[in-house]
Structures are given as structure tokens and as C-alpha cells.
Amino acid sequence: MPLLPGFRHVPFGDINAMRTMLSECKKTGDDVAAVILEPIQGEGGVILPPTGICRRCVNCATSLAHC
């Protein structure tokens, strides 16, 4: 997990939390430079993400960028 200021984090595999965070950034005028995904969580064992989460994250970020 990046420890630099300005990074925002959402729970692993939670598309609704990501959507909410990106919407809040858009409303407050905060720029989003990138969305970084950890496709397989390695801390605490190998935890696989929900099926299709990567595609849903891309779709979410893309749709909010064009709102």
C-alpha cells in the first residue's frame, strides 16, 4: 500500500467503494491521475478477487472520467 500523501484506498474487490471514491473525487474537483489495482491480494495469503472485478474497475473509472 503506497504511503505517500494523496493516495486513497478502497477495500480489496469492492467496486461500490471504488465507484463512491471516484465520484467523491469528481465532486470535490480532486484529480485522479491513476487507478492502481492489486489483481491478487498477496498479504494474508493469496486472495482472489471477485470474478470480473478488473473489467468493472476499468469501466467505472472510464465512465466517471467522461461524466
N, C-alpha and C positions, 0 to 999 in steps of 0.2 A: 504494500500500500504506500503510495507516494506520501511523503511527509512535508511537502512544500506547501506554502500558503496558496490559497486559491483553488485547491483541489476539492472536489465534492465527491462523496462516496454514496453508493446505494447498496443495499443488501444483495448478495450474490443471487442472480437468477430472478430478480424482482423487477419485471418490466413495468409494473404500475409505479413503483418508486422512481424508476428512471424517467418515465413519462412526466411524473409530478415535478421532479427536479429540473428537467429541461424546460417545462412550462414556466416554472418559477424564475429561471434564468431569463427567459424571454420577456416575462412581465416586468422584471426589475432592470432589464437592459444589460445584464451581465453577459459578456461574450463567452461563447463556448468554442474553444479552439480545437478540441478533440474529445472523442469518447473512446476510452480505453477499456477493453473487455478482457477479463481473465476467463478464457473459454472452459478451462477445467481448473477448479479451485484446488490448489495443492496443499494449503495449510490445513492441518487437522485431518489428513487423509485425502484421498482422491475423490472429490465430489463432482459428479457430472451435472451439467446444467439441465434445465428443462428442455425438452425437445423443441427445436426451432427458435430458441431464445436469441441466438446471434442474428438471424434474419429479422426477427421482430425488433431488436435493438437498432439495426440499420434503418429499418422502415420508420421507426419512431423518430430517430434523430434527423433523418432526411425530411420527413413530413413537417416537423417543427421548424426546420431551417427555412422552409419556404412559406411559412404562415405569414 
